[in-house]
Amino acid sequence: MNIPYRRISDYQPVDIAQLRPGGSYKQLIEKRTHPIDELVRVHGKIPDELLKPRRCPTCGSDSPRHELDKDHMQIVRCGACDLVYVTPTFDEEHYRTVYASQEYQDIVRDLGIKSHDYRVERFGRERVALMTPHLRTPAPKYLDVGCSTGFVVEAARDAGWQASGIDLNPSAIEFGRSRGLDLRTAALDSAGIEPGSLDAISLFDVLEHLIDPMPVLRDCVRLLAPGGIVFLYVPNYDSASRLLMGKDAHFIWPTHHLNYYTPVTLRDLMTRQGLETVYVATEGLDVVDYLWYRREVQGQHDEHIEAIADVLQFFINAGAYGKNLRIIARKSA
């Protein structure tokens, strides 16, 4: 796999105060286990009858080995393709209920809606710029799956794209629609999109939440025009965050994150769907998250590391160890 050479002059810092306004990030961490808190209070664990084992969601193998336990759930590593995933899991209906719950909408409101304008400028426009060189039309028809408040849809619309988005969180969709964005509360398989009609599809922070990602990816391939692209964005299991914090890394969230990819296992997933990977990179807030953990959990202060946090993060990103893994893959023409 080729990792592109990166220049530090291209590094774009993140304004944490705008990205995580007020105590929104702390609230996210504190509410991490909200779907199981009552079950654990009553039963001391998640009752076995509520969980169902699953095979590897990439290759279908049933040869896992134990990786770690967290939040009363088990994370394993596939012995065949090396994917790390949660098993057993709740059923589909449970997760649909979680993402429509008031608790989850509160998280989105505090973490997403309040930072929407900043996300458009810092992340939305960046992601549109990353997709642009791989498109075959200057005014592509674009769908963002799991669009949240629509901050990437807004940036794409402003760039002249035919941009729309779908998500299962009603409050996020309502907010985006209030800004004039073409958003709907829908799942991809029931969104009524014509096959072969899209030039680009993105799934930012989506695949890690799915019990079975394969049908969603097959739908993406079916809906893309020949030569169209899919842009995926998932947590990177082989990231500095995990190497520094182990299972206390914030993205290891087994009540919500069911699949944990690396650059190798995500590219493997693309190949299995007949997609050609044309771009791989990582970005992250690994250093910021590590410093937050040291300060808020361990009571430690690391002023010297804080002073060089952006430079350290650039090195981490350039070596493909950033927390957020990005892949753009193309459907054959």
N, C-alpha and C positions, 0 to 999 in steps of 0.2 A: 504494500500500500504506500502511495506517495503522499507525504505530508508537505504542503506548500511552504516554502521559505517565507518568513514573515519579518517585516521591519518594525522596530519599536515605534517609529514615527507614525505608523498606521494604527497604533493602539488607541482605542476610544475609552476613556474612563467612564465610570458609572457614578452618578450622583445618588448615593444611597439614601439621603434624606428625602429626595423626590421619589425614588423607586419604592421605598418602604416608609411611607409617611407615618408620623406619630409612632404608636406602639403596634402597628399592623403586623410586623414580622414576629414580634413576641407573641401576639395573639394567635398567629398561625401555628407556632410551635406548641403553645399551650392547648390549642384545640385539635392537635394532631390526631388524637385517638377518639374524637367525639362519637364516631359511629359504634364503638364497642364499649364505651365507658359504662353504660348501664348494664350490659351483659356481664362484664367483669365484676361490677359491684354486686350483682345478684348471685352469680355462679362461681366467681373467683377465676374464671377463664372464659373463653369462647366455647360454648357447648359444641361437642363434636358433630352433632347432627346438623348444625348450620353450615358446616364447611364441607366442600367437595374436592377431592384430589383431581389434579389435571396433569396431562402429559406436557412435555415441553411445547410451548406455543410456537416455536420456530420449526423444529424438525419432527415433532410428534413422538420422540423417544420417551421411554419410561425408565430411564436409568439415572435418576438424580443422586447426587451426594450432598450431604448437609453442608450449608454455607454458614448460616447464622440464624439466631432467633431474635425477634424484636416485637414488642407490643403484642405478645401472645400469638404471634404468627411465625411460620417457618419459611425461610428463604433457602433455596437449593441451587445447585449448579448442574446443568445438563452434562451427563457423561459423554454425549455424542457430539453436540455442537458448541458446548461451553456457555450457553446462555444462562444467566442467573435469573431466577424467577420465584414467585411465591406459590407454594402449594402446601395444603389445600387452601381454597379461597371460598368466599361467599358466592352466591349465584348472581346472575345478571341483574335481577330485579333489585337486589340489595344495593348494588352500586348505582343504579338509576335513582333509587330513593335517596342515597347519600348526596349525589350531586344536585338534587333538587331540594335538599333540606334547607331549613332556615339557617342552621349553623354554617353550612358551606356557603350559602349566599352571603352571610355576614363576613366570611373570610374574603370572598371576592370583592365585596363592597369596600372593605377596609384596605385590602392590598391592591386591588385592581382599579376600581372606579376612581378612587382618590388620586391615583397616579396615571390616569389614562392619558392626559395631555403629554406628560413626560414620556410615556411609553411610545406614543406616536412618533415623537421627534427623535428619541434616542434609539428605539428598537424597530419600530415599524418601518421607518425610512431606510434603515440599514438592511432589513430583510428584503425589502423590495429591490434595493440596489444589488443585493447578492443574487437574486433570481434573474434580474434583467439580462445579464450576458448569456444566459442559457435559454432564453426565449426566442421563438422564431417569428414573433409578431410584436410591433410596438404598442399595440393596444390589446393585450391578452385578456381572455376570459378566465377569471381567477376565483377559486373558492378556498376559503380558510375554514378548515374543519376543526371544531373546538376553539372558535374564534374569541371566546371570552367577551370582553367589552368591544371588540372590533378594532383594536388599535392598529393592527397590520392592514385590515380592510380599509381603514381610513387613509393610511399612507398610500396604499395602492390606488384607491379612488383619486386621491390628489395627484397621482402620477399619470392619470388618464386611463387606468385599467378599468375593465368591467368587473368590479370586485364585489363579492358577496361573502357571507359567512353563516355558519350554523354552529349551534352549541346547545347543550342540554340544561344550561343554567338560566332560568327565566329572568332573574334580575340583571344579569350581564347583558342579555339580549335587549331587554327593555331600555337599559342605559344607552347602548349603541344605537338603537333605533331613534332615540331622542336626539341624536346627533345627525340624523338623516342617512344612516348607513343601512345597506340592504342586508339585514340580519334576520335569521329565523331560528326558533326553537325547534330543532329537528335533528334526527340521526341521519347519517350519510345514506343508509340503505332505504330510507323512507323520504328522502328529500325531493324526489321526482325530477332528478337531473338527467338530461338526455345523454345516452352513451356517446363517447367520442367528442363531446362538445367543449371540453375544458382544455385550456393551454397550460394551466398550472394549478396544482392543489398543494396546500400546506397543511401539516398536522404538527402544530407546536405544542409540546407537552401533552400529547394524546396517547401514543402507543403504550406508554408505561402504565396507563390506567386500564387497559383492555384485557379481559380474560383471554380472548382469542383475537389477536391483531390480524390474522391472515384474511378473514373475509373483508375487513376494512381496506386492506391493501389491494385485494383483488378488485374491490369496487373502484378504488382510485385508478387502477390500470384500465378498467372498463370505461370509466368516464373521461379519461384523458384522450385527446386527439393524438394521432401519430406524431412522435417527437416531443410530446408534452412532458412536463417535469413534475415530480413530487418533491417537496421540501419537508424533511423531517427534523424534529428538534426534540431530543430526549435527554434525561440525565445520563451522564457518563459514569458507569460503574467504576471504571479504571481512572478515577479522577483524584486530584490532590486532596479534595475534601474527604474522600473515604480513606485515603492513605494516611492522612493526618488524624482523623477523628474516628476511624473504624465505623462500627455500626451506629455511632452517635452522629454521623454525617446526616444533615437535615433531610437530604433527598431520599435516604433509606426510610421509607414510610409505607410499610407493608399493608396497612389498612387501605391505602389509596394507590400506591405504586406497586404494580404486580409484576412488571418486567424490567430488568436492569441490563441495558445494552452497553457494549463497548464499540469502538470503531470497527473492530473485526466482526463482532456478531451482528451489528446493524448492517454492515455491507453484505454479509452472508444472507441476511433476510432479504435485501434488495435483489440479490442474484437469484434467489429462489422464486421471486416474482417476475423474473425476466426483465428486470430493470438494470440499466447500466449506471453505476455510480460515477458522477462527474465532479463531485466536490465533497471534501471531507475536512472539517475543522472543528476545533473546540473553543468555546469562550466560557468564562465562568466568574463567579464571585467567591472562589475557593478561599482566598486569603481573608476577605471580609467575613465570610461565614466562620472561618476558623478563629479569627480574632473575637467575633461575637460570642462564640462558644466559650473561649477562654475567659472572657470578661463576665458574661452573664451566668455561666454554669460553674466555672472553676474559680471565679473571683480573681483572675490574674490580669495584669495590664502589661501590654507589650508595645510600648510607645515606639521603640526602635523599628519593630516590624511594621507598625502602622505607617511610619515615615517612608518606607520603600514598598508599600503594599501594591501600588500599580505596576512597578517594575517587576516584582515577583510574579504578579498575575500574568503579565505579558509572557514571561518565560514559561509559565505553566501552560498557557494557551498554545504557545508556539510548539511545545512538545507534545500536544494532543492530550494533556492531562487536565484541561479545563472541565468544570462540572457539567457544562451544557454541550452536548454533542450534536453537530449539524451535518446532515447529508442531503445533497441534491442528487436525484437519480432520474434518468430519462427513459421513457418508453420508446421502443424501437420505432423508426419511421415507417 
